[in-house]
Amino acid sequence: MTLDAIDRPGSNEPNLENFWMPFTANRQFKAAPRMLTSAKGMYYESADGRTVLDGTAGLWCVNAGHGRRQIAEAVERQLMDLDFAPTFQMAHPIVFDFAERLAKIAPAGLDRVFFTGSGSESVDTALKIAIAYQRAIGQGTRTRFIGRERGYHGVGFGGISVGGILNNRRVFPQLPGTDHLRHTHDLARNAYVRGQPEHGAELAEDLERLVALHGAETIAAVIVEPVAGSTGVLIAPNGYLDRLRAICDQHGILLIFDEVISGFGRLGTPFGADYFGVKPDMMATAKGLTNGCIPMGAVFASRAVHDALMRGPENAIELFHGYTYSGHPVGCAAGIATLDIYAEEGLLTRGADLAETWHDAIHSLKGLPNVIDIRTIGLIAGIELAPRAGAPGTRAYEAFVKAFEKGLLVRTTGDIIALSPPLIIEREQIATLLSMLSDVLKQVA
């Protein structure tokens, strides 16, 4: 399908010219589009009528599977009852109900919830809260943030500043006063790991180096992903997050977990903080919050962080921050229905039951052509391919296209294939996914 074909009189195909696609090689895509037209359960249907197994939960977000009538009906009811209400100096009941429900599944004490519209907004919100907190406790010199190489924290100016993906950073200016820990990916020592790598906890000591360089009195917060999904499933080594927590406590630095991907059952626990047994001061979330049905995010803050700002005159706004759609009633309805499904079907912990089957299946790809590493945790997998000389990323992209043609949706980042299926996946579907991906890898030279 080409643009010329689309412009022919009588064509039923959509015009592809006007939509500027995000994170996409637009000209390449529009020369050979891959269109999805419907979805149900574990499957999409493509524009040419093929069934496509969803190996990525949409974009790490459709944790309960597609086409959930319970969510659709909740959204319809809410649209008819109250389509929108502001949360600036006003409110509506369902936003308080949703926050209460979320607080019940959050790690103990992380029960103050600020709603946003996306993961990017959640990250920038957490960063702003960190600065506001430090100022509120008399630490106004603490304005510096520490991120990590190969981290992804969305596309706001705060997120790209603390993030560590080169192409996100090279075009746009960053916030002053940010620095980065080294990433934890160590192919030489940690290849083909199930769960947490054994080597790399010492890399947390980078934070001590940055404290010595900048002074603890300048650092507001450290932000990391427990599992860096968008850069290829980079899993925190044993002891790494514990050590970061201890160093932050020692120097009065807040610790923020970006759980946009690792939250809501992806690791077989409600949140990554539960899986790793380390409690941050804030968690940035989105994606699985509403099963991807309505754009929405949430920042979970500790009571200590929240209460530090609840001072001064009662008529004063404590945090000069928010969005028109913070706590949107329709998003809240979708979120509550999603939490109901998670509870009824045990999806927040189902990944733990499937983990061994998942690990065994994915690691059976070891030894196939060009596979140089496999990493699995919960219901996530990263399959790293050897890059082609002078053409990095092309081998994985070819695998992505061939997989789609075969009826499997995967995600790629560089030369890494990332998998994160809906949490409703059955063992038979894991076997099907593996068979298709194995065939694809054998075909990609």
URMOTA-V501125 format. One line per field, one symbol per residue. ss: DSSP state (H for helix, E for strand, C for the rest). phi: phi as a letter, one per 40 degrees, with the letter a starting at -180 (. if undefined). burial: 1 if it has 24 or more other ideal C-beta (glycine too) atoms within 12 Angstrom, else 0. A space follows every 10 residues. Layout:
ss = ???
phi = ???
burial = ???
This chain:
ss = CCHHHHCCCC CCCCCCCCCC CCCCCHHHHH HCCCCEEEEE ECEEEECCCC EEEECCHHHH CCCCCECCHH HHHHHHHHHH HCCCCCCCCC CCHHHHHHHH HHHHHCCCCC CEEEEECCHH HHHHHHHHHH HHHHHHCCCC CCCEEEEECC CCCCCCHHHH HHCCCHHHHC CCCCCCCEEE ECCCCCHHHH CCEECCCCCC HHHHHHHHHH HHHHCHHHEE EEEECCEECC CCCEECCCCH HHHHHHHHHH HCCEEEEECC CCCCCCCCCC CHHHHHCCCC CEEEECHHHC CCCCCCEEEE ECHHHHHHHC CCCCCCCCCC CCCCCCCCHH HHHHHHHHHH HHHHHCHHHH HHHHHHHHHH HHHCCCCCCC EEEEEEECCE EEEEECCECC ECCHHHHHHH HHHHHHCEEC EEECCEEEEC CCCCCCHHHH HHHHHHHHHH HHHCC
phi = .bccccccdg cccccccccc ccfacdcccc cacbbbbaaa gcbcbcccgc cbcccbfgbg bcccgcgcdd ccccccdccc cacaacbcga aacccccccc ccdcbcddgc bbbbcbbacd cccccccccd cccccccgbc ccbcbbbadg cbbgbccccc cccbbdccbc cbcbccgbab cccbcbccbb cfbbgcccbh dccccdcccc cccbgdcbbc abbacdbccc bhfbcdcdgc cdccdccccc bgbcbbccbd cccggccgbd bcdcccgbbc cabcbafcdb ggcbcababc bccccccccc bgdcccccbc aibdbcgdcc cccccccccc cdccbgccbc dcccdccccd cccccdgcdg cbabbbafbb abbcbcccdg acgccccccd cccccchbcb bbagbbcbba cdccdccccc ccdccccccc ccccc
burial = 0000000000 0000010000 0000000011 0011110010 1111010000 1111111111 1111111101 1101100100 0000101000 0101101110 1110111001 1111111111 1111111111 1111010010 0111111111 1111111111 1111100110 0001101111 1111110001 0111111001 1011011101 1001010111 1111111111 1111111111 1111101100 1111111111 1111111111 1111110111 1111111111 1111111111 1101110110 0000000110 1110111111 1111111111 1100001111 1101101110 1111110101 1111111111 1111110000 0001111111 1111011111 1111111111 1111100011 0111011101 10010
